[in-house]
Amino acid sequence: MTRHGKYVNQSKKIVIIGATSGIGQALAHIYLNENPENIVGVTGRHTDALTELHDRFPGRVFYRTMDVTQEESIELTRELISEMGGTDIIIYCAGVGTQNKGPEIHPETEMPAVYTNVVGFSRIITFAYNYLRSNGGQFVTIASMAGIRPLRHSPSYSATKRYQIHYTSCLAQLAHKNKEPIRFTTIMPGFIQTGLLKQKYPLVISLDKGAYLIYKAIRKKKRRAIIPGRWRTIAFIWHLIPFWERF
């Protein structure tokens, strides 16, 4: 049930890619608690977290242990959706972000974000596009405000989140042109208290609040959503400020 004591919509089948921690895990709990008829498919690398969710909501949670950086992730996602009897929403929450403390930049720090946020994301969103164009539904990309304004200490994270924003926009344009029954939603959160935050940042909101705001944006099928709303003002100001870069 909702916070107001009423079910907000009809039952849904939701697949969450990257649901063993952070936003993905919080969204899984929201969907399972908001409507007792919702079915949720979850994936991630940590089997214990997946089975814990499965055991807590018997008959309503399906899962696959998988790493989106591996080619088998597409087939495992297909198997999961088949076991669920289809899906209405696919949410890509898997994400990696690291910081370079400098002065040198090291590949072992930069490449994990590329593998997960670009390679793994590309695999899942292309599979989802082909699935949803035949079955209809919504694809949700959990990007970041870092994809709008780069963070100097997190170049690979910022760049890969920008990639996700543009890739989703391209497929949204393609689906619109071809009149495909797909709705795309890109979420750009500000700082949410998850394991990705390794130091103090301004305007941080709790994981519970952030996940609920994301859930509401998905429910409204917004094309783009900046979470929380105060970051919309910040994003507007950012667009007015030039990059002071040296070439």
C-alpha positions in Angstrom: 0.0 0.0 0.0 1.1 3.6 -0.5 1.9 6.0 2.3 -1.7 7.2 1.9 -3.2 3.7 2.4 -4.4 3.2 -1.2 -2.9 1.3 -4.0 -1.6 3.7 -6.6 -1.9 1.6 -9.7 -2.7 -1.8 -11.1 -0.2 -4.6 -10.5 3.0 -4.6 -12.5 5.8 -6.9 -13.3 9.2 -5.1 -12.8 12.7 -6.2 -13.6 15.5 -4.4 -11.7 19.0 -4.9 -13.0 21.3 -4.3 -10.1 19.1 -4.9 -7.1 21.5 -6.2 -4.4 22.2 -2.8 -2.9 21.5 0.9 -3.1 18.8 2.3 -5.2 18.0 -0.9 -7.0 17.4 -2.8 -3.7 15.4 0.1 -2.3 13.2 0.2 -5.4 12.5 -3.5 -5.2 11.2 -3.1 -1.6 9.0 -0.2 -2.7 7.4 -2.1 -5.5 6.9 -5.2 -3.4 5.4 -3.2 -0.5 3.2 -0.8 -2.5 1.1 -3.4 -4.2 0.8 -7.0 -2.9 0.2 -8.2 -6.5 3.4 -6.7 -8.0 5.9 -9.3 -9.3 9.6 -8.2 -9.2 12.5 -9.8 -10.9 15.9 -8.9 -9.5 19.5 -9.4 -10.6 22.9 -8.8 -9.2 26.2 -10.3 -8.3 25.5 -11.2 -4.7 23.3 -14.3 -4.4 22.7 -13.9 -0.7 21.0 -10.5 -1.1 18.8 -11.9 -3.9 17.8 -15.0 -2.0 17.0 -13.0 1.1 14.5 -10.9 -1.0 13.2 -14.0 -2.6 12.5 -15.7 0.8 11.0 -12.6 2.3 8.4 -12.3 -0.5 7.7 -15.9 -1.6 6.1 -16.3 -5.0 6.6 -12.7 -5.9 10.3 -12.4 -6.4 12.3 -14.0 -9.1 16.0 -13.6 -9.4 19.2 -14.4 -11.4 22.7 -14.0 -10.1 24.6 -12.2 -12.9 27.3 -9.7 -13.8 26.2 -7.3 -16.5 29.7 -7.1 -17.8 29.5 -10.7 -19.0 27.8 -11.7 -22.3 25.6 -14.3 -20.5 23.7 -11.4 -18.8 21.4 -11.1 -21.8 20.4 -14.7 -21.8 20.0 -14.6 -18.0 17.7 -11.6 -18.3 15.7 -13.3 -21.0 15.3 -16.4 -18.8 14.2 -14.2 -15.8 11.6 -12.4 -17.8 10.3 -15.7 -19.2 10.0 -17.1 -15.7 8.1 -14.1 -14.6 5.7 -14.4 -17.5 6.8 -11.1 -19.0 7.5 -7.7 -17.7 6.1 -4.2 -17.8 9.1 -2.2 -16.6 12.9 -2.8 -16.9 15.1 -0.7 -14.7 18.8 -0.4 -15.1 20.3 0.3 -11.7 23.6 -1.5 -12.0 26.3 1.1 -11.6 30.0 1.6 -10.6 31.6 4.9 -9.6 35.1 5.5 -8.4 37.2 8.5 -7.6 40.7 9.2 -8.7 42.6 11.0 -5.9 45.4 11.8 -8.3 47.7 13.2 -9.4 47.9 10.1 -11.7 44.9 8.4 -13.4 45.0 4.6 -13.3 43.1 2.2 -15.6 42.2 -0.1 -12.8 40.3 2.8 -11.2 38.7 4.0 -14.4 37.7 0.8 -16.3 35.2 -0.7 -13.9 32.8 2.1 -14.6 33.2 1.7 -18.3 32.5 -2.1 -18.1 29.4 -1.7 -16.0 28.0 1.7 -17.0 28.7 1.4 -20.8 29.3 -2.2 -21.8 26.8 -3.8 -19.4 24.3 -1.0 -19.9 24.5 -1.3 -23.7 23.8 -5.0 -23.6 20.8 -4.7 -21.4 19.2 -1.6 -23.1 19.5 -3.1 -26.6 18.0 -6.4 -25.4 15.2 -4.4 -23.6 14.5 -2.3 -26.8 14.0 -5.5 -28.9 11.9 -7.1 -26.2 9.7 -4.1 -25.4 9.1 -3.2 -29.1 7.3 -6.5 -29.4 5.7 -6.5 -26.0 5.4 -2.9 -24.9 6.5 -1.4 -21.7 8.9 1.1 -20.0 12.7 1.2 -19.8 14.2 3.2 -17.0 17.8 4.4 -16.9 19.2 5.4 -13.5 21.8 8.0 -14.7 23.2 10.8 -12.6 23.6 14.6 -12.3 27.3 13.8 -13.0 26.2 13.1 -16.6 25.1 16.7 -16.9 28.1 18.4 -15.2 31.3 16.4 -15.0 33.0 15.7 -11.7 36.8 16.2 -12.0 37.6 13.4 -9.5 35.3 10.9 -11.3 36.0 11.2 -15.0 34.9 7.7 -16.0 31.8 7.9 -13.9 30.8 11.3 -15.3 31.5 10.3 -18.9 29.7 6.9 -18.7 26.6 8.5 -17.1 26.6 11.0 -20.0 26.7 8.0 -22.3 23.7 6.5 -20.7 21.7 9.7 -21.0 22.5 10.1 -24.7 22.0 6.4 -25.5 18.6 6.4 -23.9 17.6 9.6 -25.7 18.6 8.1 -29.0 16.5 5.0 -28.5 13.6 7.2 -27.3 13.8 9.1 -30.6 14.0 5.9 -32.6 11.0 4.4 -30.8 9.0 7.5 -31.4 9.9 7.6 -35.1 9.0 4.0 -35.6 5.9 4.2 -33.3 7.2 1.5 -31.0 5.2 0.9 -27.8 8.1 1.8 -25.5 8.3 4.5 -22.9 11.8 5.6 -21.9 12.5 7.3 -18.5 15.9 8.8 -17.6 16.5 9.5 -13.9 19.2 11.9 -13.0 19.7 11.9 -9.2 21.7 14.3 -7.2 23.6 13.0 -4.2 21.8 10.0 -2.6 23.3 8.3 0.4 24.5 5.0 -1.1 27.7 3.1 -1.1 29.0 5.1 -4.0 29.5 8.1 -1.8 32.9 7.8 -0.3 33.1 11.3 1.2 30.8 14.2 2.3 28.8 16.0 -0.4 26.3 18.8 -0.2 22.6 18.3 -0.5 22.7 14.6 0.2 19.3 12.9 0.7 18.6 9.6 2.3 18.3 6.4 0.3 14.7 5.9 1.3 13.7 9.4 0.2 15.7 9.2 -3.0 14.3 5.8 -4.0 10.7 6.9 -3.4 11.1 10.0 -5.5 12.6 7.9 -8.3 9.7 5.5 -7.9 7.2 8.3 -8.3 8.9 9.6 -11.5 8.8 6.1 -12.9 5.1 5.7 -12.0 4.4 9.0 -13.8 6.3 7.8 -16.9 8.3 10.9 -17.1 10.7 11.1 -20.0 13.4 12.7 -17.8 13.5 13.4 -14.0 16.0 15.2 -11.9 15.9 13.9 -8.3 15.2 15.8 -5.9 13.6 18.8 -7.4 16.1 21.3 -6.0 18.7 19.9 -8.4 16.6 21.2 -11.4 17.5 24.8 -10.3 21.2 23.8 -9.9 21.1 22.1 -13.4 19.7 25.3 -14.9 22.4 27.4 -13.3 25.1 24.9 -14.5 23.9 25.4 -18.1 24.5 29.1 -17.7 28.1 28.7 -16.4 30.8 28.0 -19.0 33.4 25.4 -18.5 36.7 27.0 -17.6 38.9 24.4 -19.4 42.4 24.8 -20.5 43.4 23.2 -23.8 
